[in-house]
Amino acid sequence: MLVRVVDVATMAAMARPTRFEHFRYVGDKRTQVVYDMDDDSLDQGIIDALIESEAYTCFGPDTLPEARNRCYRLWRGQQHH
């Protein structure tokens, strides 16, 4: 099941895995890449494929430093931030 999250400021929508609807950073266990779900440049197709694979994870605390601590790296399309 997916939950649609809408950013009112930009009216951008991103489907998130239901169990991770409150998490900003979601990681791909297959590639050790982390995605920032709040980034408007993130392609929905990438997240759809990740959800379909069921190879995703979240981090506690939900921060980029914690993801990096677990050897995940930010997706190249988001490294400009």
C-alpha positions in Angstrom: 0.0 0.0 0.0 1.2 3.5 -0.9 0.4 6.8 0.8 0.4 9.9 -1.3 2.3 12.8 0.4 1.7 16.3 -0.9 4.0 19.2 -0.3 1.6 22.1 -0.1 4.2 24.7 -0.9 5.1 23.2 -4.3 2.1 20.9 -4.8 4.5 18.1 -5.6 3.4 14.6 -4.7 5.5 11.6 -3.9 4.2 8.1 -3.3 5.8 6.6 -0.2 5.7 3.1 1.2 3.0 3.1 3.8 5.2 1.9 6.6 7.7 4.7 5.8 5.2 7.6 5.2 6.8 9.7 8.0 10.4 9.1 7.0 12.4 11.5 4.8 15.3 9.2 4.0 14.6 5.8 2.4 17.5 3.5 1.5 17.9 0.8 -1.2 19.4 -2.3 0.4 20.6 -3.6 -3.0 22.7 -0.6 -3.9 23.3 1.1 -0.5 21.9 4.3 -1.9 19.6 6.6 0.1 16.9 8.8 -1.4 15.6 12.1 0.1 11.8 11.7 -0.3 11.3 15.5 0.2 13.4 16.3 -2.9 11.2 17.4 -5.8 13.8 16.3 -8.4 13.4 12.6 -7.3 11.8 10.6 -10.1 8.7 8.8 -9.0 9.8 5.8 -11.2 12.8 5.2 -9.0 10.7 5.0 -5.9 8.1 2.8 -7.6 10.8 0.4 -8.6 12.2 0.4 -5.0 8.8 -0.2 -3.5 8.2 -3.1 -5.9 11.5 -4.7 -5.0 10.7 -4.6 -1.3 14.4 -3.9 -0.7 14.0 -0.6 1.1 14.8 0.5 4.6 14.6 3.6 6.8 16.9 5.1 9.4 16.6 6.0 13.0 17.1 8.9 13.5 15.8 9.9 10.1 18.8 11.9 9.0 21.4 11.8 6.2 24.3 11.4 8.7 22.6 8.3 10.1 22.2 6.8 6.6 25.9 7.6 5.9 26.8 6.0 9.2 25.2 2.8 7.9 27.4 3.1 4.7 24.5 4.5 2.5 25.4 7.3 0.0 23.0 9.9 -1.3 21.6 9.2 -4.8 23.7 11.0 -7.4 20.7 13.0 -8.6 20.4 14.6 -5.2 24.1 15.3 -4.4 23.8 18.9 -5.6 22.2 19.8 -2.2 
